[in-house]
């Protein structure tokens, strides 16, 4: 909008080098927030649709948030990052369990859960279901065992 008051969808696509999908999503968001005005106001964005900056745009907020949906590729990267973070957290939970059990030798399930949460709360809030899975993994790896005769009690194996 530095060169003129109006710009077409084609010119915007050329200037921004965005894909048609990304451009239409971004334009739709800007139209919804009324930062841009569309002419003709048909509601459908075509190659010849003209956009004009809304000079009368006012917002009660000091900061206007314009959320643009993520492209599928970005969404995949985001999901992949979440998986990596979850795996790292599982390792941290297992390490915390081993540290606690090494110091205590024998501990009830409830006490172990509360100590793990307390130890990790400065880093992240561990989910109880993930802690239970990590306990089962450590039992399989023979770091822990369930104490026979006592319900919900674990023993550290050196």
Residue pairs with C-beta under 8 A, 6 or more apart in sequence:
1 7
1 53
5 52
5 53
6 39
6 50
6 51
6 52
7 15
7 50
7 51
8 47
8 48
8 49
8 50
8 51
9 23
9 27
9 45
9 46
9 47
9 48
9 49
9 51
10 47
10 48
12 18
12 23
12 27
12 51
13 20
13 23
16 23
18 26
19 71
21 71
22 71
24 45
25 68
25 69
26 68
27 36
27 45
27 51
28 45
29 66
29 67
29 68
29 69
30 36
30 66
31 37
31 38
33 64
33 66
34 54
34 57
35 53
35 54
35 57
35 64
35 66
36 51
36 52
36 53
36 54
37 51
37 52
37 53
37 54
38 45
38 49
38 50
38 51
38 52
39 49
39 50
39 51
39 52
40 49
42 49
70 78
86 130
89 124
89 126
89 130
90 130
90 133
90 134
90 137
92 120
92 123
93 116
93 120
93 126
93 130
93 131
93 134
94 134
94 137
94 138
96 116
96 119
96 120
97 112
97 116
97 131
97 134
97 135
97 138
97 143
97 144
98 138
98 143
98 156
99 119
100 107
100 112
100 115
100 116
100 119
101 107
101 112
101 143
101 144
101 154
101 155
101 156
102 156
104 156
105 155
105 156
106 147
106 153
106 154
106 155
106 156
107 115
107 153
107 154
108 152
108 153
108 154
109 152
109 153
109 154
110 152
112 135
112 154
113 128
113 131
116 126
116 131
117 125
117 126
117 131
120 126
135 144
135 154
138 144
139 145
139 146
139 154
142 157
143 156
143 157
144 154
144 155
144 156
144 157
145 154
145 155
145 157
146 153
146 154
146 155
147 153
147 154
147 155
